[in-house]
């Protein structure tokens, strides 16, 4: 077996082995050992991904199909294999999922210590990592769909991990149902592909089975729309975004895993992987970019009025995924994937740093009860600043290199790209404002009475156990140097490396790169300055919580009215008009009728033989007449 083959199967199967061992051992396995086993299995997956990276870099081919066996075959000519696709795009995702995922799982050992259901939690976390690896490594769209569904199942299990909380159960069901809409459109798109080409294989280069679909044909547009529906739901983009903020009901490491390394990034990967199909449907690709631009603005505005520290970061994820949708929508696939990578670093950093704050305050997430934590938690404050500066896109932090490359690509596009560019700049200002509003409220000012009463250092004066602080420190370093991976003197630049699997439509000129960078950085700094003037210097009045933003642009209320209330009304009408009189009432009717027939039939039981003989003769006569008539 080649180095690539060994690394690929090691990467995919290690987390699955961790799930299996934890599940089979059950209560016989010590809780701490369950965490160590889950961490080791995801770390081993990262080793496998690294082996694939080395093997791919030393290989003459950039695409390796590892076929295990024929999975499904039909008499109509449809055939699909159980196999893996290893190319630069899948290897990048493997490194992100397993690398960042292993840091988050390791962090969980400290965060979840003392919980009653640690074994179940770590089994779910390893399952989540396996599901996402299956999604990104699957050698065809059917395996991708299998991983797609398993990612949804894993998120449902982890969001609803606290089974005694009605809010957590409701959030898990909401995430599952919202994603089911996208799953349905995606499945319909795959049915269309099967009907047309009898294949679900990837067409990476654009000269295979998808080339016969036709540019801007009805089939290309329908397939692209179906795939876009799945991507919008998984990546929480308008109008299927309402599940993501509620997903904060799960433990904080779960939020980090969903936002940084697994579920929310799946939609961006799907569009990048099927960029050939979206190239055949340019109008659908423009819709994807437009929805991304709208989402980054809507999410940024809502984040301005959030009071839950995890929800601020959650809306930030929706906004940053919007940038990635802009990139893949305009064909700048490598740029979008580069931002996906850097975003994984600083978003995991922010969530896990927020987890340290929540852990120290006994589970409190309301920022209005915080304040003055700088003197108590300097390490966490520093990590928040690093993550915040990377998120805003201030050089030399990671987000600067990746986000500005997307803005430059939009500027290079021209026409509709100018609209996307302006939206991206507005998003940069909002990012600076809501990010540092959060940091200044949580860490600035005097200590609140709540912090004074509830803050504690249960770990010998440290801000958290080493299992929590060490992964955060690693992510902080990656958030600083991650952008420089694009300009590494050892390997080719990241976007060039991705060119064969996720090409960018056109490279922006140096002039447009400079314009995009300067304007984005200035607007990001302007947002930070406004946040400082409001929450530190007190030179401006605090932001008024507009009803539109507090009610999340009324999406939840609209869905409640259109779907829930209408379904409830129909159910009530059917109950009163059909179920009660027909279903429930029929029981009494059948019983009464049976008793009545029984009472009436007793009159025929005379006890006289001649009566019974006469009845038998009449019956036989009727049968004879019937048989004669039939003949």
LINZICOR-V444499 format. One record per helix or strand. SS is the DSSP state (A for helix, B for strand). FROM is the first residue (numbers start at 0). LEN is the number of residues. If there is no record, write none. Layout:
ss->[SS:SS]
from->[FROM:FROM]
len->[LEN:LEN]
This chain:
ss->[A:A:B:B:A:A:B:B:A:A:B:A:A:A:A:A:A:A:B:A:B:A:B:A:A:A:A:A:B:B:A:A:B:A:A:A:A]
from->[2:30:62:78:87:117:137:139:140:165:200:208:217:241:251:262:274:281:307:308:331:332:365:366:377:397:415:448:458:461:465:493:503:509:546:551:608]
len->[26:28:11:9:24:20:1:1:19:32:1:4:17:8:10:11:6:22:1:21:1:28:1:3:15:16:28:6:1:1:22:4:1:26:4:53:22]
